[in-house]
Amino acid sequence: MDAKTHHLVRKLRLRHLELLAALSETATMRGAAARLHLSQPAISKMLGEIEGCFGARLFERSHQGIHANALGASAVFRARAVLNELSRATEDVDALQGGAAAVLRVGAPSVTATIPAAIAELRRRLPGAAVLLREGRVHELIERLLEGELDCVFGAITPELSASDIAPRLEPVVLLEDELCVLASTAHPGNDDGARRKLRWADLAQASWVLPPRETLVRQAFMTAFLNDGATPPMPVVEALSSVTVGAVLRRDPSLLCAVRLEHAIDEIARGGVRRLAIAPKVSLPSFGLFFRRDGMERPPILAEFAEAVRRAAATMAPKRRARPAA
């Protein structure tokens, strides 16, 4: 610990960290004072103490309110992370006192075949494990990971994410491969023909499609598959983002086909009423894995156990998918 950090540890109090978070959210001294049940003069004094500890101005004051500058935004982010870690420590102690062997907080998309299987596998390996699953969009979950609310996030390791500003603060671990899949209702009129021979993408150029929006990786991979096969990519008759919605439409209208990720296809096939068509050539999509914070701290053993559980869960789904071997 360097001298400046040592000075911060001695001078900063948890109340100071609460003030940083409150100011960033309320954007006024009055709002922060009300939230922390303090007077405005007390808030002003505390902010002066904080800026004195850092040796820099962190907030800009104006008639419109108070706003964190670049230095302040960084300090606020770290303050939230510390407060979240303390909150998690309290919850962990309560859970452990209640009989849990370990606590895992994992973020994942709301539709995933792997994570439910991995949680069950983890519980078999560690019967006393408590798992808190938070579902949502991967980018939002990663923000919660970086702020200390989550231990890891399961999601696609996309080129966009790998090239983002937050990439240096993340450590992705590739666990399983993903690819583009075509699903059809089990009542689809072309099912018998699709079962007899392996189709090419060009064979389906005249089909009626349910597809995700154009800006998604799945849609872009779909278009590339047809172009590479010398065919014009079909336009969708139905466009929807949720794979659950896509599957529901497919079951109600057997004339349609849809393109989804393998991770989503496995989940939809398990629901029944749809099957995967064999299409050549295979179209790969960004692999799935777990994202961890790159913070230099030793990870609790349950994270390694969960990564292994994800690998085992993916392996049980073979030959539907191929799991990456452990590093």
N, C-alpha and C positions, 0 to 999 in steps of 0.2 A: 504494500500500500504506500503510494507516494505521499509527500507532505501535504499537498493540496487536498487529496482525498481524506487523509487523516483529519485535516482541519474540518472538512464537511461532516465527517462522522461525529466529531465532538460538538459541533455547533448546530447542525440541523436537527430539528425534531420532527416526529411523524406529523405533527400539526402543520408544520411548514409544507410537507408533501401534500397534505390534504388541501392546503390553500392553493398550491400550484394547480391541482386538478380542478378545484372549484372555479378559479379565475378563468381557466381555459373554457369551461363549460357555460359560465354565466356571463362572461365578458364585461362585467361591471363590478366595482368594489362593493356596491350596495347588495348585489345579488350574492356575492361570495360571503359577505358579512351575515346575510340572512341564513344562508345554507350552513355556515359554521357556528351560528348563534353567537357572533361576536360583534363589537361595534366597528364602524368604519375606521376610526383612528387606530384601533387594534390591528385591523387588516393592513392598513398602510404601514404600520410599524413592522409587522411580520414580513411584509413584502420587502421592505428595506433590509431586514435581516437576511432574507434569502439572497437578494442580489449582492449584499455585502459578502456573504459566504462564497458565492461564485465569482465575485470580483467582476461582474458584468451586468449590464442592464438587460433584463429578460422580457419586460413588458413595455409596450408603448402606450402612453396615456393620451387621451384626446377627449373632446366633448362627447363623442359617440360612445366612449367606454374605454376599455383596456384590452389590448390584444397582444398575444405573445409574438415576439419577433423570432427569427430563426433560432437564436440561442435559447429563448424561452420555450419554443416548441420542443426542442430536444430535451430540456430539463423536465417539461411536463410529461413527455413520453416515459422517461425513466421514473418519474415519481409515480405514475400510474402503475408501472411494472412492479415497483417495490410494494405499493399498497395491495396490488392483486396477489403478490406472493405472500404477503402477510395474511390476507383473507384465506388463501388456499391452505396456509399452514394451520390456521384455526380449524378449517373444515377437515383437514387431514387428521389432526389430533382427535377431533370429535369422532371421526369415522373409525380410527384405530382403537379408541377407547370403547367404541361400540362393537368391536369384534372383527372389523375388517383387517385383512393382512396387508393390504396396500390399496392405494387409490390412484386411478388413472382418469385423466380428463382428455378426451379425444374429440376432435372435430372431424366431421365427414359430410359429404353430400347427403341429401335426404334419400336418394336412390342409389344404393350400392349393394351388390351381392356379397362382397368380400367381408365388409366390416361386421355384419351380424354373425357370420360364420367365425370370424376371428375372435369376437368377444366370447362366443361359446367355447372356442378352443382355449382361450386364455383362462376362462373359468374352470375348464377341466384341468389345466396345468396348475392354476392357483385358485383353488376353490374359495379362498377368503378374499379375493380381489373385488373391489368395488369400482365399477366403471360408470363415469358420467359422460354420456354422449351428447354432444352439441351439434345440431345439424344446420346447414346453411350453405351459402356460396363459398367456394374455397378461398377466394381472395379476402372475404370478410372474416372467415375463420382464421386465416393466417395473421390478420391484424390482431385478433384476440390472442393468438399464440405469442406474437411478439410482445404483447402487453402483459403477458404472464398469466392469462386466464386459462390457457390450455397447455397440455404437456406435448401434444403432437397433433398434426392434421393429416388426414388421408385425402389424397387428391391426385389429379393428373399433373405430371411435371412438364408443363408446357414451355415452349420456347419463349413465350411472352413473359412468363413468370421468371424464367432463368435469366432473362435480360433486364429485369426490372431493378429499380433502385434498392429494393429490400432484399434482393438475392444474396448479397454478402452476409446478411444477418440470418440466413436460413441454411440448414443442412438437409438436403433431400436425400433419402435413401430409396433407391429404385427397388421395388419388390416384385412387380409383376407387369407383364406386357399387356397392351391393349390393341384392339383392331376394330375396323369398321365391320358392322354386321347388318345383314338384311333380314328382317322379320316379316312373316306372313301369317295370317290367320290359318288355323288348322283346316278351315273351311274354304281357303283360297282356291279358286278354280284351277290354278296352275300347279298345285302341290304335287300331283302325281308325276307331271313332267319334270318338276324340279327335283324330285326324289330319284328319277331314273338317270339323270345326267347332271354333270356339273356345269352350271351356267356361267357365262361371262357377263360382264357388266353391260356390254352392248346389247345382249339379248333382252335386257329389261328397259331399254330406252323408251319404249312405248307404254310402260306400266304407269299406273296411277300411284303417286307417291305421297306419303306423309313425311315431311322433313323438318329439321330445326331451322332457325333463321340463318340467313346467308353469312353472317359474321362469325358463326360458330365453327370450331375446328372440324366437327363432324360433317357439316354441310360443305366446307371447303374440300375435305378429303373425298366426299361423295362426288363432287364435281370433277376433281382431278382423276378419279377412277374412270369415269366415262370418257374424259378427254384422252387419257392414256390408251383407252381401248378403241379410239377412233370414232367415238360417238358423241353427239351433243348431249350435255347433261339435261335431264328432264327437269321441268319446273314442277313444284309441288302443287297438288290440288288442295292439300291442307298443310299449313305451317304451324308448328307448335314446338315449344322449347322443352317442356316436361316430358320425360320418357314415360311417365305414368299416364299422362294424357294421351300420348301417342299410342300406347298399348291399348287403352280403352277405346280409342277410335278404331283401331285395327280390329278389335274383337267385334265391334258393332257393324263394321263395313268390310266383309271378307274380300272385296275386290281390290283393296289397297295393299301396298307394300310400304315398309318404313325402314329407314337407316338409323342405327343407333350404335353407341359404343358397345363392345363386348361386355363390359362391366354392367351396363344397363340391360343388355340382352339376356344375360343369365338370370337377372332378377325377374324380367318379364316372362321368360319361358317357365320359370318356377311357378308363376301365378296361373299358368295354364291357358289354353286356347290359342297360343301362338307357337310357331316353330321357326327355326333358323334355316335359311336357304344357303346352300353351298355355292359361293360365287368365287370365280377366279379372275384375276389374281388377288391374293391377299393384300389388303390395304392397312398398313400399320398406323396407329395413332400414338400420341405421347404416352409413355409408360406411367403406371400408377405407383405411388410410393408414400412414405411417411415423411412429413416435414418436421424437423426439430429446430429449436432455437440454437444458433451458433453463438454461445455465450461463454465458452470455455469452462463451464461448470460440469462436474461429474453427474451423469444422468442416473436417476434411480433405477434399480434393476428391473422394475416392472416395464420400463420402456423397451428394453431388450427382449423381455418376455413377450411383449405385445407384437414387436416386429417379427419375431419367430412365429407367433400365432397367425399373423397375416400371411406369412409364407406358407404355413401348413394349410391354412384355409384355401389359399389359391391352388395348392397342389391337389387338394381333394376335388377341385372342380375340373381337373384335367380329364379328358383332352379338350374341354371347353376353352381352357386357357393354359398357357405355360407360365409357371412361376419362375422368377429369377432365383438362381442358387444363392445361398448365403455367402456374403463376402468373406 
